[in-house]
């Protein structure tokens, strides 16, 4: 059987990534995305299953927050209850935008309020 045709996209997370599990108990992650090229104007929800997905989530869980960009290869596009869905073949963190780097470099102006982050 040949490999499925994939579509490479860069997309940002619309919300924090979540974990999921297939019927056969394979761990994975679910991502709600908006692509940066405008190919999917209503967004897309994708699922990535398998050991590689679980390891990616464990390694980058703290980074997988709303607004974070990812480079993905998607396949098996389908519509489920008027929502576009796809499966993930590959995923990696995209380079941070300059605005994110600038924000990360700012010193914490009020260290006494742990857990509170003003943006």
PAPAKOL-559408 format. One line per field, with one value per residue (C-alpha): residue number from 0; x, y, z negated; chain. Coordinates in steps of 0.2 Angstrom, whole numbers, plus 5000, padded with zeros to 4 digits. Layout:
N
i (NUM|...) .
x (X|...) .
y (Y|...) .
z (Z|...) .
ch (A|...) .
***
This chain:
119
i (0|1|2|3|4|5|6|7|8|9|10|11|12|13|14|15|16|17|18|19|20|21|22|23|24|25|26|27|28|29|30|31|32|33|34|35|36|37|38|39|40|41|42|43|44|45|46|47|48|49|50|51|52|53|54|55|56|57|58|59|60|61|62|63|64|65|66|67|68|69|70|71|72|73|74|75|76|77|78|79|80|81|82|83|84|85|86|87|88|89|90|91|92|93|94|95|96|97|98|99|100|101|102|103|104|105|106|107|108|109|110|111|112|113|114|115|116|117|118) .
x (5000|5007|5009|4995|4996|5000|4998|5011|5004|5010|4996|4994|4985|4968|4968|4979|4983|4974|4978|4967|4966|4961|4949|4964|4971|4985|4989|4989|4985|4971|4975|4963|4971|4970|4982|4993|4990|4971|4968|4955|4946|4935|4950|4954|4954|4968|4973|4990|4991|5006|5022|5029|5014|5014|5033|5030|5017|5026|5042|5033|5017|5021|5024|5007|4997|4985|4995|5010|5014|5017|5023|5013|5010|4991|4982|4965|4954|4936|4921|4913|4897|4902|4920|4935|4946|4962|4976|4994|5009|5022|5022|5036|5036|5038|5051|5045|5039|5049|5035|5035|5054|5053|5039|5049|5064|5054|5059|5046|5040|5031|5039|5028|5012|5017|5004|4997|5003|4998|4999) .
y (5000|5017|5031|5044|5060|5074|5092|5102|5117|5130|5133|5140|5132|5140|5132|5121|5104|5089|5071|5058|5039|5028|5013|5001|5012|5020|5037|5053|5072|5082|5099|5113|5124|5139|5139|5154|5153|5155|5138|5133|5149|5140|5130|5112|5099|5086|5070|5063|5045|5034|5033|5048|5059|5054|5058|5075|5079|5074|5083|5100|5100|5117|5124|5118|5133|5144|5154|5143|5139|5121|5114|5099|5086|5082|5068|5059|5075|5073|5082|5077|5086|5101|5102|5099|5085|5077|5065|5071|5062|5074|5088|5100|5116|5131|5144|5157|5173|5189|5195|5179|5180|5198|5194|5179|5190|5203|5202|5197|5214|5207|5191|5190|5185|5167|5159|5176|5181|5197|5198) .
z (5000|5005|4992|4991|5000|4987|4986|4977|4967|4954|4942|4924|4910|4906|4889|4878|4885|4878|4876|4884|4886|4900|4898|4897|4882|4893|4885|4896|4896|4903|4910|4914|4927|4939|4953|4957|4976|4975|4983|4970|4965|4952|4944|4943|4929|4931|4922|4921|4914|4909|4899|4908|4905|4886|4885|4893|4881|4866|4872|4877|4867|4859|4876|4884|4879|4889|4902|4904|4922|4928|4945|4949|4963|4964|4973|4972|4973|4969|4963|4947|4942|4952|4945|4955|4948|4953|4947|4943|4951|4944|4932|4925|4917|4929|4925|4913|4920|4915|4904|4894|4892|4886|4874|4867|4864|4854|4835|4823|4816|4801|4795|4779|4789|4794|4805|4811|4829|4836|4855) .
ch (A|A|A|A|A|A|A|A|A|A|A|A|A|A|A|A|A|A|A|A|A|A|A|A|A|A|A|A|A|A|A|A|A|A|A|A|A|A|A|A|A|A|A|A|A|A|A|A|A|A|A|A|A|A|A|A|A|A|A|A|A|A|A|A|A|A|A|A|A|A|A|A|A|A|A|A|A|A|A|A|A|A|A|A|A|A|A|A|A|A|A|A|A|A|A|A|A|A|A|A|A|A|A|A|A|A|A|A|A|A|A|A|A|A|A|A|A|A|A) .
***
